[in-house]
Amino acid sequence: MTTKTQLLKGVDFIAFPTKDAEAAKKFYGETLGLPFGKQWGEMPAYEFETGAVTIALMQVDAFNIDFSPNTLPFEFHVDDFEAAKAELESRGVEFVTEVIDSGVCKQAIFQDPDGNALAIHHRYADGTASQEDMDAATEAAAGTA
């Protein structure tokens, strides 16, 4: 294969670790409202569809994997940031950051029941944020780990 041939063609799914697949299934399906895809046979692993990337929830002990939550957020696109945030809060989601505004987008970070970092995200402007806006956004996000 030459270096000019594109080997990777996209993302099929991302796996999130869980200690309790049933609780994770309820959170992603009911709280977040994501469409259920399938279960991995009889294994405690479930897929949910986002429209772009499938999320696979894997109860890691069933796969002989040590549990460690994802600490960098998976960013869900929303069209109406304020409405999405309010709706998630009404469903019991607690955001672990204030709204982070970079000057071109807004995001707010929350966690699933296992501590995997998730966020809602909305880009409202084209271009690059100012250094001042980026510094403020970085500072706001730094308190989430």
FENVENBEL-V686173 format. One record per helix or strand of 2 or more residues. SS is the DSSP state (h for helix, s for strand). FROM is the first residue (numbers start at 1). LEN is the number of residues. If there is no record, write none. Layout:
ss = [SS:SS]
from = [FROM:FROM]
len = [LEN:LEN]
This chain:
ss = [s:h:s:s:s:h:s:h:s:s:s:h]
from = [13:21:35:45:54:60:74:81:100:105:117:131]
len = [6:11:5:5:6:4:4:10:2:7:7:12]
